Structures are given as C-alpha cells and as structure tokens.
Amino acid sequence: MVGFLSVWCCHNLEEGLAAKAYFPKVRDLLSERVPIAMAVVPSLEQFYIALAGATLLPLVLTVIANTGKPTQLKSYLVAVIAAGLLVNVFIPHVPAAIVLGG
C-alpha cells in the first residue's frame, strides 16, 4: 500500500510541478494541430483542482480498502482504483502523445 501511495503521489506531484511550464506549450501545439473546438485545455487552476482530487480520492480509497476487515466492497474499491489509473493512461496521455508527436 505504501508503495502505491508513494508512486501515485510522486506522479501527480511531477505533473503539478511541470504544469505551469508545459500548459502554454500544449495550448500552442494543439492550436496548430487540432481544430479549436476540439482543443480543450483546462486552465492551470482547474488542472490543480482536478489533480488534487485525482490524488486524494485514490489515496482515501486505498486506505479504506486496506484497513479493517476485508470485504467484497473493499476488493471492488481496489479494482475501481486500478481502472482509474488505466483510464488515466488512455485519457489524456496517449491521445496527447499522438496529437503532439511524442
């Protein structure tokens, strides 16, 4: 559990620290390659709020799933967290890599 929490927090911390530098570059690249109606990039403030939620919710669910008596609901929570991480790979990372060229 501690390993997962550490990796998850480090991943999101890196994204949070780099966001200020890469958001303007992403907007510029998207405006060149994608119709403006499809180029939806949140503001930096919106990104930080979403990142905080995307960090805290899995952390809380992981702690709940790993404390007390094991139950079917707790097993389900673990599956939901794993599915969320998988979705995070395919939306937005893979499409961004394809559209932005790497």
Secondary structure, 3 states (H helix, E strand, C coil): CHHHHHHHHHHHHHHHHHHHHHHHHHHHHHHHHCCCCCCCCCCHHHHHHHHHHHHHHHHHHHHHHCCCCCCHHHHHHHHHHHHHHHHHHHHHHHHHHHHHCC
